[in-house]
């Protein structure tokens, strides 16, 4: 090959960042956290005199960008109007995805996306075809803003008519909670989160609807909109997401009614209808939404364990939810069912699941378990808090949920830094982080002979 041809080949080859979109996404999220930390560190961002500490600004920015909801300071009173706007924008940026917003901006400016940018956007939106990314990005943004506007309208009207808030205040409450709920962020403007509205079906059910739609994942929502009357035509992704989401919602509701129905600190003081509403809402919010509609600090230990499981599983892929995703959990359940039955293939909805998908689900689950275990161990070493509450906080941070038993602000700075790391890793995903940090991929040119071993 001549020198000129080699030079052209080097120029045409994609850069290392674009051949590994995970690395670009991790860098972009880190950049957003850095910008948010800087803005929240300004004196204008706080309601009182002085400015926020670097750790409080970093923690809040990370929680907002990673759509988690854990806080060390009260959002509604500590941050000024400017600070709350910054938090809201960080939530929106984190929910839609840094690369989705960057791709949309490039599309608006140049009316076209290059292959490299489309590959990066594909990694963030989990699109199956790079050729469809431009259409997907536009649809995702329009759908998200439309859904948030509808939720904001309902909430604003309820805050104004049902709680006698001034129109401007009610509008801001509605917009803030709409963006926070659709993006599964869990940030609220009341110190008690949504506990004051635990018996209000207008607010509770509206927030639940926003959380579920945002957490299903954009590909699933689009497919359901097209073919909701034809379940037989649904893809494996939609089948697993809808089925597991419904099952976990029922299991969570029943579990909360069973464990907290007689607890005077949570559900017992409510009426029958309000108790069921609170249980349904708690089940939905545990799926990475993070709004506290009951006081988990007063919850039973078995309730905390149930919530740990729901938080760890999370919501749908390619949506605003966190956790290991219901797709991962559903695939692992399908693998287990096939193994128990002795089937050679894993099948879902008359489709065979490739071995690569099975390995990916196993890797995501094991990495998630490892991160939660390590995070819990470190927090136990740094604090004297009880194990069940430390585990709850760790899972909430990793799964980007935001539920808490009330210990976040009282943790030492070193433990809060651990939570910052867990939120960041949990948002971009264990496999995305691993691919972003990997130096290279190795292609195997040969296969070793098989040898079966004893399992179990």
WORA-V903296 format. One record per residue. N is the residue number from 1. RES is the residue in one letter. PSI is psi as a letter, one per 20 degrees, with the letter a starting at -180 (999 if undefined). D_FIRST is the distance of its C-alpha to the first C-alpha in Angstrom with 2 decimals. Layout:
N&RES&PSI&D_FIRST, N&RES&PSI&D_FIRST
//
This chain:
1&X&p&0.00, 2&X&r&3.79, 3&X&h&6.68, 4&X&g&8.30, 5&X&g&6.37, 6&X&h&6.51, 7&X&g&10.00, 8&X&h&11.00, 9&X&h&10.24, 10&X&h&12.36, 11&X&h&14.95, 12&X&i&15.33, 13&X&p&15.76, 14&X&q&19.52, 15&X&r&21.20, 16&X&h&22.83, 17&X&h&26.17, 18&X&h&25.44, 19&X&i&23.76, 20&X&n&27.06, 21&X&h&29.80, 22&X&h&32.50, 23&X&g&31.61, 24&X&g&31.81, 25&X&g&35.13, 26&X&g&36.60, 27&X&g&35.72, 28&X&g&37.20, 29&X&g&40.38, 30&X&h&40.73, 31&X&g&40.40, 32&X&g&43.09, 33&X&g&45.34, 34&X&g&44.92, 35&X&g&45.82, 36&X&h&48.75, 37&X&g&49.98, 38&X&g&49.98, 39&X&g&51.90, 40&X&i&54.42, 41&X&i&54.99, 42&X&q&56.39, 43&X&h&60.21, 44&X&i&60.34, 45&X&i&58.96, 46&X&q&62.04, 47&X&h&65.49, 48&X&a&67.36, 49&X&q&67.24, 50&X&a&64.31, 51&X&r&60.88, 52&X&q&59.40, 53&X&q&58.26, 54&X&h&54.56, 55&X&g&54.84, 56&X&g&56.78, 57&X&g&54.29, 58&X&g&51.30, 59&X&g&53.06, 60&X&g&54.07, 61&X&g&50.68, 62&X&g&48.91, 63&X&h&51.57, 64&X&g&51.23, 65&X&h&47.43, 66&X&j&47.40, 67&X&l&50.33, 68&X&f&52.48, 69&X&i&55.87, 70&X&p&56.90, 71&X&q&58.56, 72&X&i&60.19, 73&X&q&62.19, 74&X&p&63.93, 75&X&g&61.77, 76&X&h&64.73, 77&X&h&66.70, 78&X&g&64.38, 79&X&q&61.79, 80&X&a&62.92, 81&X&g&62.19, 82&X&g&59.02, 83&X&h&58.01, 84&X&h&58.66, 85&X&g&56.51, 86&X&g&53.64, 87&X&g&54.16, 88&X&g&54.23, 89&X&h&50.99, 90&X&h&49.28, 91&X&g&50.54, 92&X&g&49.22, 93&X&g&45.78, 94&X&h&45.66, 95&X&g&46.95, 96&X&h&44.56, 97&X&p&41.63, 98&X&g&39.74, 99&X&h&36.65, 100&X&g&38.83, 101&X&g&40.48, 102&X&h&37.29, 103&X&g&35.79, 104&X&g&39.06, 105&X&g&39.08, 106&X&h&35.58, 107&X&g&36.69, 108&X&h&39.84, 109&X&g&38.12, 110&X&i&35.15, 111&X&j&36.32, 112&X&q&33.01, 113&X&p&31.11, 114&X&r&27.39, 115&X&h&25.81, 116&X&g&25.66, 117&X&h&29.34, 118&X&h&30.29, 119&X&h&28.80, 120&X&g&30.85, 121&X&h&33.91, 122&X&g&33.49, 123&X&h&33.71, 124&X&g&36.89, 125&X&i&38.64, 126&X&k&37.67, 127&X&q&36.76, 128&X&i&35.45, 129&X&p&33.11, 130&X&h&30.98, 131&X&h&31.83, 132&X&j&35.47, 133&X&g&35.21, 134&X&g&36.35, 135&X&g&39.40, 136&X&g&40.10, 137&X&g&40.03, 138&X&g&42.43, 139&X&g&44.69, 140&X&g&44.79, 141&X&g&45.82, 142&X&g&48.39, 143&X&g&49.83, 144&X&g&50.09, 145&X&h&51.82, 146&X&g&54.13, 147&X&g&55.15, 148&X&h&55.78, 149&X&g&57.87, 150&X&g&60.03, 151&X&g&60.61, 152&X&h&61.40, 153&X&g&63.96, 154&X&g&65.79, 155&X&g&65.82, 156&X&g&66.86, 157&X&g&69.73, 158&X&g&70.87, 159&X&h&70.73, 160&X&g&72.73, 161&X&h&75.29, 162&X&i&75.65, 163&X&j&75.45, 164&X&k&76.80, 165&X&q&73.78, 166&X&q&73.49, 167&X&g&71.20, 168&X&g&68.54, 169&X&g&68.69, 170&X&h&68.58, 171&X&g&65.57, 172&X&g&63.65, 173&X&g&64.62, 174&X&g&63.53, 175&X&g&60.13, 176&X&g&59.39, 177&X&h&60.38, 178&X&g&58.62, 179&X&g&55.23, 180&X&h&55.88, 181&X&g&56.93, 182&X&h&54.25, 183&X&j&51.56, 184&X&k&53.41, 185&X&g&53.86, 186&X&j&57.55, 187&X&p&58.36, 188&X&r&61.91, 189&X&i&64.19, 190&X&q&67.20, 191&X&h&67.64, 192&X&j&68.65, 193&X&c&65.59, 194&X&j&66.98, 195&X&h&69.94, 196&X&i&72.37, 197&X&k&71.22, 198&X&h&71.26, 199&X&j&73.97, 200&X&o&72.65, 201&X&h&70.98, 202&X&g&69.70, 203&X&g&67.61, 204&X&g&66.80, 205&X&h&65.77, 206&X&g&63.82, 207&X&g&61.83, 208&X&g&61.35, 209&X&g&60.05, 210&X&g&57.54, 211&X&g&56.40, 212&X&g&56.01, 213&X&g&54.13, 214&X&h&51.79, 215&X&i&51.33, 216&X&h&50.66, 217&X&p&47.14, 218&X&g&45.86, 219&X&h&44.40, 220&X&g&47.74, 221&X&g&49.82, 222&X&g&47.90, 223&X&h&48.21, 224&X&h&51.89, 225&X&h&52.49, 226&X&h&51.06, 227&X&l&52.59, 228&X&h&55.27, 229&X&i&57.66, 230&X&m&55.38, 231&X&h&54.78, 232&X&h&53.64, 233&X&i&50.55, 234&X&q&49.56, 235&X&r&46.27, 236&X&g&46.30, 237&X&g&45.64, 238&X&g&48.67, 239&X&g&50.88, 240&X&g&50.33, 241&X&g&50.59, 242&X&g&53.81, 243&X&g&55.47, 244&X&h&54.78, 245&X&g&55.68, 246&X&g&58.98, 247&X&g&59.81, 248&X&h&59.15, 249&X&g&61.20, 250&X&g&64.15, 251&X&g&63.86, 252&X&g&63.62, 253&X&g&66.60, 254&X&h&68.71, 255&X&g&67.76, 256&X&h&68.77, 257&X&h&72.03, 258&X&g&72.79, 259&X&h&72.01, 260&X&i&72.99, 261&X&h&75.67, 262&X&j&78.42, 263&X&o&76.88, 264&X&i&79.09, 265&X&i&76.24, 266&X&e&73.91, 267&X&h&74.96, 268&X&h&78.61, 269&X&i&80.12, 270&X&q&78.50, 271&X&r&80.15, 272&X&g&79.05, 273&X&g&76.89, 274&X&h&75.37, 275&X&g&74.65, 276&X&g&72.63, 277&X&g&70.82, 278&X&h&70.04, 279&X&g&68.76, 280&X&g&66.47, 281&X&g&65.18, 282&X&h&64.63, 283&X&g&62.70, 284&X&g&60.41, 285&X&h&59.98, 286&X&i&59.07, 287&X&l&55.97, 288&X&j&54.19, 289&X&g&56.29, 290&X&j&58.24, 291&X&p&61.44, 292&X&o&64.42, 293&X&i&67.20, 294&X&r&69.13, 295&X&o&69.60, 296&X&i&67.34, 297&X&h&68.99, 298&X&j&72.09, 299&X&q&70.36, 300&X&q&71.04, 301&X&h&68.65, 302&X&h&67.92, 303&X&g&67.00, 304&X&h&64.50, 305&X&g&62.94, 306&X&g&62.78, 307&X&h&61.16, 308&X&g&58.63, 309&X&g&57.53, 310&X&g&57.35, 311&X&g&55.42, 312&X&h&52.90, 313&X&g&52.16, 314&X&b&51.85, 315&X&b&50.96, 316&X&q&48.39, 317&X&q&44.63, 318&X&j&42.97, 319&X&a&46.32, 320&X&i&48.03, 321&X&r&49.57, 322&X&b&48.54, 323&X&a&49.12, 324&X&i&47.04, 325&X&q&47.69, 326&X&h&49.94, 327&X&g&46.98, 328&X&g&46.16, 329&X&g&49.83, 330&X&g&50.25, 331&X&g&47.28, 332&X&h&48.62, 333&X&h&52.04, 334&X&h&50.60, 335&X&g&48.84, 336&X&g&52.16, 337&X&g&54.10, 338&X&h&51.80, 339&X&g&52.07, 340&X&h&55.85, 341&X&i&56.12, 342&X&j&53.81, 343&X&p&51.46, 344&X&h&47.99, 345&X&q&46.42, 346&X&o&47.02, 347&X&p&48.18, 348&X&o&49.16, 349&X&l&50.63, 350&X&k&49.63, 351&X&q&46.02, 352&X&p&44.27, 353&X&p&42.74, 354&X&q&39.32, 355&X&h&39.18, 356&X&g&36.60, 357&X&h&39.22, 358&X&g&41.82, 359&X&h&39.80, 360&X&g&39.07, 361&X&g&42.79, 362&X&g&43.72, 363&X&g&41.29, 364&X&g&42.61, 365&X&g&46.19, 366&X&h&45.81, 367&X&h&44.00, 368&X&g&46.76, 369&X&g&49.46, 370&X&g&47.90, 371&X&g&47.69, 372&X&g&51.26, 373&X&g&52.52, 374&X&g&50.93, 375&X&g&52.07, 376&X&g&55.58, 377&X&g&55.77, 378&X&g&54.78, 379&X&h&57.22, 380&X&h&60.01, 381&X&h&59.40, 382&X&i&59.53, 383&X&r&62.55, 384&X&k&65.86, 385&X&q&65.52, 386&X&q&66.36, 387&X&g&63.63, 388&X&h&63.96, 389&X&h&63.57, 390&X&g&60.61, 391&X&g&58.86, 392&X&g&59.70, 393&X&g&58.21, 394&X&g&55.02, 395&X&h&54.41, 396&X&h&55.25, 397&X&g&52.67, 398&X&g&49.86, 399&X&j&50.61, 400&X&l&50.91, 401&X&f&54.45, 402&X&i&56.69, 403&X&q&59.90, 404&X&q&61.80, 405&X&j&65.09, 406&X&j&65.55, 407&X&i&64.17, 408&X&g&61.03, 409&X&h&62.67, 410&X&i&64.62, 411&X&q&61.68, 412&X&q&60.80, 413&X&h&57.81, 414&X&h&55.68, 415&X&h&56.33, 416&X&h&55.51, 417&X&h&52.13, 418&X&g&51.53, 419&X&h&52.37, 420&X&g&49.94, 421&X&g&47.10, 422&X&g&48.29, 423&X&g&48.47, 424&X&g&44.96, 425&X&h&43.45, 426&X&h&45.64, 427&X&g&44.58, 428&X&i&40.81, 429&X&p&41.17, 430&X&g&40.58, 431&X&h&37.40, 432&X&g&36.01, 433&X&g&36.77, 434&X&g&35.27, 435&X&h&31.99, 436&X&h&32.00, 437&X&i&32.54, 438&X&p&30.19, 439&X&h&27.27, 440&X&r&25.04, 441&X&q&25.35, 442&X&p&24.93, 443&X&p&24.03, 444&X&p&26.19, 445&X&j&24.77, 446&X&r&28.27, 447&X&p&31.88, 448&X&q&34.81, 449&X&q&38.01, 450&X&q&40.71, 451&X&o&43.87, 452&X&q&46.62, 453&X&r&48.61, 454&X&p&51.91, 455&X&p&51.80, 456&X&999&54.83
//
